[in-house]
Amino acid sequence: MLSERLLQFIWQFQYFNNKSLFTAKGEPLQIIYPGIYNTNQGPDFLQAKIRIGNTIWAGNIELHLKASDWQAHHHGEDDLYNSIILHVVWINDKVVKDKGGNELAALEMQPLVSKLMLEHYNELMQLHQFVPCENLLPVLTSIAWDSWKERLLVERLQKRSAKVFEHLYKSNNHWEEVLWWLLARNFGIMVNADAFEAIAQSIPVNILAKHKNQIHQLEALLLGQANLLNADFDEGYVQLLQREYLFLQKKYTLKAPGITPVFLRMRPSNFPTVRLAQLASLVATSAHLFSKIKEAATLNEVMAMLNVTANDYWHYHYRPGEPADYKPKVLGRQMMENIMINTIVPVLFAYGVYIKEQQYKDKAIEWLIQLAPETNNITKQWRAHNVENSNALHSQALLELKKHYCDVKRCLDCAVGNKILKGAAV
């Protein structure tokens, strides 16, 4: 089934037999420049140039599946469509006139487009598998894939920058506060992400800074605001945390967010108590963390900042008051890389966008290239279909491709889909 978006795609890349063209009235037609694809309100293509007979026309081009759609969409009454020089249609079922009563030159596309390309497109739209084109992958050359992945990554980072800017507005342009909120969210992993961010937003970063030299006070603040110190405990250390929290809560008039992190179906190393204790250690060892990240020259410098271990008490505990076998609660390389990919890189990139400094965006992307690729069900599928995933830039790009292109069948906007359809065009 033909869509108007497919017709726009065919026109944009001139994937039709554009030799010896004639308008619906039989006048010779030459496409000098098809115009700029317009994603905003108004004609489909802007600043086009064509020759009809011996006259060169410059203006805009509108596309419809049927010529009669011009009237159905009320374009003849809209001033945005006053400069249409060509009406490109799949079926020319009606003579169309502009607002001034002049007949629009029309080009009927149906006889000019390869049936094979339409078949390929319909197949892509109807297939229900990992990605519509999986039987044809990898399709692109390695160089073309690299270029496409870089573009996908930038799209992904721009989306994430928009989220960062929402937090920036909420924090009154306090970058350290924004990083603190998003770091906490990352420590919560998926299950407790919202709860951890709410906890972080309930404790201003300047309060944490005042207590950075007292790890038990940091733990008291985080665990207390998480409603994880409310039970009756026998151990002296946990009782100390309870006393500290009650004092600090009253001192700073802190309001708990009312969201208690969950433990269900979670490995002990990911228990919210352990992650909050590690988060407290990070706060204790990294004052002005955002400033340090901005100034860091290498990825290893930042990874060293993240290389934290929870306080000694947690070597023997996963939950307060419940002794366990000895195991230091190190953050771990995989979690450190996860934080780099999902928090530090997006915040640094957003900062570069915000202050219009390319160096920060470049550094963020370079760190992704140096980081190991993410391994999950989606990236494993891509590799199984011979698409390279050799660093975090690749894995982030492939996640973006799957979610925002393949899953919603945006094949016409994808470099892979474009290549497939181009190969079937006349």
Buried (B, 14 or more C-beta within 10 A) or exposed (E): EBEEEBBBBBBBBEBBBBEEBEBBEEBEBBBEEBBEEBEEEBBBBBBBBBBBEEEEBEBBBBBBBBBBBBBEEEBBEEEEBBBBBBBBBBBBBBEBEBEEEEEBBBBBBBEBBBEEBBEBBEBBEEBEEBBBBBEBBBBBEEEBBBEBBBEBBBBBBEEBBEEBBEBBEEBEEBBBBBBBBBBBBBBBBEBBBBBBBBBBBBBBBEBBEEBBEEBBBBBBBBBBBBBBBEEEBEBEBBBBBBEBBEEBBEEEEBEBBEBBBEBEEBEBBBBBBBBBBBBBBBBBBBBEBBEEBBEBEEBEEBBEBBBBBBBEBBBBBBBBBEEEEEBEBBBBEEBBBBBBBBBBBBBBBBBBBBEEEEEBBEBBBBBBBBBEBBEEEBBEBBBEBEBBBEBBBBBBBBBBBBEBBBEEBEBBEBBBBBBBBEEBBB
